[in-house]
Amino acid sequence: MIRELAKKLSAFGQFVGFVIIELQFRRGTFEAGAQIVKEHSSMVLLRASSAEAELVVKMIRPHKEITAALGSRIQSAEKIWRVFTASEVLDFVAAVGDNNPIHRFNPPIVPAFLILETICAKFPNQSIRLKFKNFITAGESLSLHVDGNRLEIRGAGVRKVLGDVS
């Protein structure tokens, strides 16, 4: 379901180079389609929907060019929840038609939609809202912390994603 919605949003190729800062995923009955809800020079709000779900995406144009993360990642002593692989990232972006070059860096930055898809698998039949605080790169060990309806994904103790599940 997430991939279907992500494919619809990949039609908006003019926003390659923008980065996702917030995703809101809701289940329900919606009219299928994709649209630009709001746009200005540094921010865009996109909406994609199918008969059973809606995805609203807030993206910003970064102030400077995003470059590949260099050096090795610090590993955390926290319990590992997930490590996204480079091949998994490349397979995902190919499947949804995502042409953003940050997903082809070495290591690639994990697409927000892949993170959302993974969270949706853990919390089926839930609506989810995610705010992205820092990039997650392939190969990075991640921990998941859930407290009631709030969730947080961390890499080496650094907050990466905050979310609400309802």
DOTI-685257 format. One line per 3 residues: their letters; for each residue x, y, z of N, C-alpha, C. Coordinates in pm, whole numbers. Layout:
N
A) X:Y:Z:X:Y:Z:X:Y:Z; ...;
***
This chain:
166
MIR) 82:-119:0:0:0:0:87:126:0; 191:130:83:281:246:88:350:262:-48; 394:152:-106:463:160:-236:372:215:-344;
ELA) 247:175:-342:150:225:-440:136:377:-427; 126:426:-306:114:570:-282:245:643:-317; 358:582:-285:488:642:-318:506:653:-469;
KKL) 459:553:-543:466:558:-690:387:676:-744; 271:701:-686:189:816:-730:265:946:-707; 335:957:-595:407:1080:-564:533:1097:-647;
SAF) 588:987:-700:710:999:-782:681:1071:-914; 555:1088:-949:518:1164:-1069:555:1311:-1054; 572:1358:-932:608:1498:-907:761:1511:-908;
GQF) 820:1485:-1023:965:1486:-1039:1030:1621:-1017; 951:1728:-1021:1008:1861:-1002:1059:1882:-860; 1029:1789:-769:1072:1805:-630:1191:1715:-594;
VGF) 1257:1658:-694:1380:1584:-669:1479:1683:-609; 1545:1642:-502:1635:1732:-431:1573:1786:-304; 1440:1782:-294:1372:1816:-168:1387:1697:-75;
VII) 1372:1719:55:1378:1610:152:1249:1607:233; 1207:1487:268:1085:1468:347:1115:1499:492; 1031:1583:551:1047:1610:695:930:1557:776;
ELQ) 817:1529:709:702:1478:783:614:1394:689; 564:1284:742:470:1195:672:351:1170:762; 233:1171:702:114:1133:777:40:1029:693;
FRR) 20:911:750:-45:800:683:-174:767:756; -285:766:683:-415:733:744:-484:626:662; -548:536:732:-632:434:668:-776:483:669;
GTF) -851:445:569:-991:487:559:-1036:481:414; -1142:551:382:-1194:555:247:-1166:692:187; -1094:693:75:-1053:817:12:-1072:807:-138;
EAG) -1076:922:-204:-1079:926:-349:-935:912:-398; -912:820:-490:-777:793:-537:-722:910:-618; -593:936:-601:-528:1041:-679:-403:1091:-612;
AQI) -340:1190:-674:-222:1255:-619:-229:1402:-656; -189:1488:-562:-198:1631:-589:-97:1709:-506; -67:1828:-556:12:1924:-480:-88:2004:-398;
VKE) -80:1996:-268:-173:2066:-179:-128:2210:-158; 3:2229:-140:59:2361:-114:202:2362:-166; 244:2474:-223:380:2482:-275:430:2625:-269;
HSS) 555:2640:-227:628:2764:-246:775:2729:-265; 860:2825:-276:999:2801:-319:1077:2704:-231; 1048:2696:-103:1128:2610:-16:1050:2498:51;
MVL) 920:2486:24:839:2382:88:728:2337:-5; 692:2210:6:580:2157:-70:505:2056:17; 374:2054:3:288:1958:71:217:1878:-38;
LRA) 239:1746:-39:182:1657:-139:86:1560:-73; -14:1515:-150:-111:1418:-101:-129:1311:-206; -126:1185:-164:-157:1071:-251:-256:985:-177;
SSA) -353:932:-250:-453:847:-185:-497:736:-278; -544:630:-215:-605:517:-284:-741:497:-218; -813:397:-258:-946:373:-202:-940:346:-51;
EAE) -825:296:0:-820:258:142:-718:332:227; -641:425:170:-541:494:250:-504:629:189; -449:716:275:-404:848:232:-266:874:291;
LVV) -181:938:213:-47:975:256:-27:1123:226; 6:1200:330:36:1342:315:184:1360:347; 256:1427:257:401:1439:266:440:1586:268;
KMI) 520:1624:367:574:1760:374:722:1751:342; 764:1829:241:903:1828:196:958:1970:195; 1089:1980:220:1155:2111:213:1275:2102:119;
RPH) 1310:2218:65:1433:2228:-15:1546:2257:85; 1649:2171:89:1758:2194:185:1833:2324:154; 1888:2385:258:1965:2509:241:2095:2484:166;
KEI) 2150:2364:180:2274:2331:109:2259:2190:51; 2346:2159:-42:2341:2028:-107:2371:1918:-5; 2297:1812:-14:2318:1698:75:2423:1609:11;
TAA) 2523:1572:88:2629:1487:38:2631:1356:115; 2699:1259:58:2708:1127:122:2776:1137:258; 2730:1054:350:2791:1047:483:2926:977:470;
LGS) 3029:1040:523:3162:982:514:3203:924:648; 3292:828:643:3341:769:767:3249:659:817; 3288:595:924:3208:486:978:3105:539:1077;
RIQ) 2998:470:1087:2892:506:1181:2929:457:1321; 2896:536:1419:2915:495:1558:2806:394:1590; 2843:284:1648:2746:183:1685:2698:207:1827;
SAE) 2573:175:1851:2512:200:1980:2504:71:2062; 2498:87:2193:2481:-28:2282:2333:-63:2297; 2244:20:2238:2101:-6:2248:2064:-131:2168;
KIW) 1952:-192:2205:1903:-309:2135:1869:-270:1991; 1923:-346:1896:1901:-316:1754:1764:-364:1712; 1687:-271:1656:1555:-302:1602:1564:-333:1453;
RVF) 1645:-254:1379:1646:-267:1234:1775:-210:1177; 1825:-272:1072:1934:-218:992:1889:-229:847; 1872:-116:780:1835:-117:639:1961:-139:556;
TAS) 1954:-225:455:2070:-252:370:2065:-164:245; 2182:-144:185:2190:-65:62:2108:-128:-50; 2114:-260:-62:2038:-327:-170:1888:-312:-146;
EVL) 1845:-317:-23:1703:-297:10:1659:-156:-28; 1743:-56:-2:1712:82:-40:1702:94:-191; 1800:40:-263:1801:49:-409:1683:-24:-471;
DFV) 1648:-139:-417:1530:-213:-466:1403:-132:-444; 1391:-69:-329:1272:10:-297:1258:129:-392; 1365:207:-409:1355:327:-494:1328:289:-639;
AAV) 1381:175:-684:1351:128:-820:1204:90:-832; 1151:24:-730:1011:-20:-732:912:95:-734; 945:205:-668:851:318:-660:884:431:-758;
GDN) 996:420:-829:1033:523:-925:1090:649:-862; 1154:635:-747:1212:749:-675:1347:783:-738; 1359:903:-793:1482:944:-861:1570:1037:-779;
NPI) 1542:1052:-650:1622:1142:-567:1762:1080:-551; 1868:1153:-591:2003:1096:-587:2053:1062:-446; 1994:1118:-342:2042:1085:-206:2021:938:-172;
HRF) 1931:872:-245:1905:730:-219:2001:640:-297; 2099:702:-363:2200:627:-438:2342:660:-391; 2352:737:-281:2483:764:-222:2544:633:-173;
NPP) 2669:642:-130:2734:527:-69:2781:569:71; 2710:535:178:2586:457:183:2464:543:147; 2360:478:92:2241:555:56:2161:598:179;
IVP) 2092:710:164:1999:755:267:1870:676:249; 1819:622:357:1699:538:353:1577:626:324; 1495:588:223:1376:667:191:1276:669:307;
AFL) 1216:785:327:1114:800:431:999:701:410; 964:676:284:854:583:257:888:440:297; 1016:401:286:1058:267:328:1051:257:481;
ILE) 1088:364:549:1076:366:695:929:356:735; 844:434:667:700:428:695:644:289:669; 683:227:558:637:92:527:675:-6:638;
TIC) 795:8:691:843:-80:798:765:-56:927; 737:70:958:658:103:1078:515:51:1062; 458:65:942:321:16:918:312:-135:937;
AKF) 416:-206:901:417:-352:920:417:-386:1069; 483:-303:1149:488:-327:1294:358:-287:1362; 289:-185:1308:164:-136:1365:53:-143:1260;
PNQ) 10:-265:1224:-92:-278:1119:-225:-215:1162; -299:-166:1064:-431:-106:1085:-427:21:1170; -312:87:1174:-298:210:1252:-272:328:1157;
SIR) -307:446:1203:-266:569:1135:-134:610:1199; -44:664:1117:91:693:1164:133:831:1115; 197:905:1203:254:1035:1169:400:1033:1210;
LKF) 490:1062:1115:633:1059:1143:695:1195:1112; 787:1239:1199:865:1360:1176:1011:1319:1172; 1079:1358:1065:1217:1318:1043:1311:1425:1096;
KNF) 1394:1387:1193:1487:1480:1257:1627:1471:1200; 1669:1353:1158:1803:1329:1102:1791:1218:998; 1886:1215:906:1886:1111:805:1922:976:866;
ITA) 1870:872:804:1908:735:837:1978:681:713; 2097:626:731:2169:570:618:2168:417:624; 2181:355:508:2188:210:501:2307:163:584;
GES) 2288:54:656:2392:-2:740:2393:51:882; 2311:151:909:2305:212:1042:2217:127:1134; 2268:95:1253:2190:20:1352:2089:114:1416;
LSL) 1964:72:1417:1857:156:1470:1788:88:1586; 1746:169:1682:1666:118:1793:1529:184:1784; 1427:113:1828:1290:163:1829:1244:170:1973;
HVD) 1191:287:2010:1140:308:2146:993:346:2134; 906:270:2201:762:297:2197:715:322:2339; 642:432:2356:584:469:2485:440:510:2459;
GNR) 347:417:2481:206:445:2450:189:463:2301; 139:580:2260:117:609:2118:237:677:2053; 340:707:2131:458:778:2079:568:678:2043;
LEI) 637:705:1935:752:621:1900:869:708:1863; 987:652:1879:1110:722:1844:1207:620:1788; 1271:656:1676:1376:573:1618:1507:647:1640;
RGA) 1606:573:1693:1737:632:1721:1846:550:1654; 1951:619:1616:2072:556:1565:2187:604:1651; 2255:514:1717:2366:547:1807:2324:652:1909;
GVR) 2201:641:1958:2151:733:2059:2100:865:2007; 2117:891:1877:2073:1015:1816:1930:999:1765; 1844:1094:1801:1705:1090:1757:1700:1107:1606;
KVL) 1634:1012:1537:1621:1016:1393:1479:1047:1349; 1382:979:1412:1242:993:1372:1157:994:1498; 1061:1085:1503:959:1086:1608:827:1052:1543;
GDV) 739:983:1615:612:948:1555:500:930:1654; 380:931:1597:258:904:1671:184:792:1598; 130:699:1673:52:589:1620:-86:597:1682;
S) -190:593:1600:-326:597:1655:-416:501:1581;
***
